[in-house]
Amino acid sequence: YNLGMSGGSPVTYLDTLQKFGVGLKPKVALYMLYEGNDFRDSNFRAAKLQDPRGASLSERIFKASPLRRLIKESVLRTFQPIGRDRFCDDPRINDPSHRMYPVAWLPIEIPAGGGYGYAFDVKRLEQHYITEDQFRCSTACKESLRLMQEAKAVCDANGIRMIVVYAPDTPHVLFDDIAARVPAAQLHAFSATRMDDLPEPETVVAELKEGLAVRQRVMEAFCAAQNIPFIPLTDILRQKTQEGVKTYYSYDQHWSPEGHQVVADYLAERIKP
């Protein structure tokens, strides 16, 4: 059974396990952490922790409304085509003085010359600009670990084997290729469109490389200490992406159908009785 839902987080994972998962009497529960959204501090506001179904008036009426999606799609259809080809043939686009220089490398094709193009918002990269100490001190980390421990207790009490599956976001999978092909100065300019007081370009790239491993490393260490099997998907998704499989949508943070198949095949092989 797939009990995942759009907008879920560790708060709803535990609630769903207790209310629906246990009654199904499974042998195994796959607890999938997605680093793209699951480690947002906003997931763990007091109201949501007290009642996972609780939401503010704006969340209930606007953020979760089909009307919001309709308005967004209408705006994109109307305004997105305007000027979209304006800089396509501009030879100066990769010059630091050009206004499009920070994003001129997007979408990036992997593998180069015969792959698919991928792009992501700078905020996706920004969340990886973090040290392990900063992440461990965050509400998101503390609450994620606490809720995982509670989920493990529920599984143990009901004879269920809990396995944590770690799903990386797009920048985590792509960054090795990006850093090898995009100048550090251009990555610095991209980051600076949202992040302030950055150090020198080479330092930013090095700190991003280190930060990209932080969340996965912390979760893996926790699972080892709790005797929870831990299956990271980073390496297999990176490998298949470099082989030319379109693992993620080009302009969306979610897996493509091909990406889902990669994960399904990998988990089927790893989780044999």
Buried (B, 14 or more C-beta within 10 A) or exposed (E): EEBEEEEBBBBBBBBBBBEEBBEEEBEEBBBBBBBBBBBEEEBBBEEBBEEBEBBEEEBEEEEBEEEEEEEEEEEEEEEEEEEEEEBEEEEEBBEEEBEBBBBBBBEBBBEEEEBBEBBBEBEBBBBBBBEBEEBEEBBBBBBBBBBBEBBBEBBEEBEBBBBBBBBBBBBBBBBBBBBEEBBBBBBBBBBBEEBEEBEEBEEBBBBBEBBBBBBBBBBBEBBEEBEBBBBBBBEBBBBBBBEEBBBBBBEEBBBBEBBEBBBEEBBEEEBEE
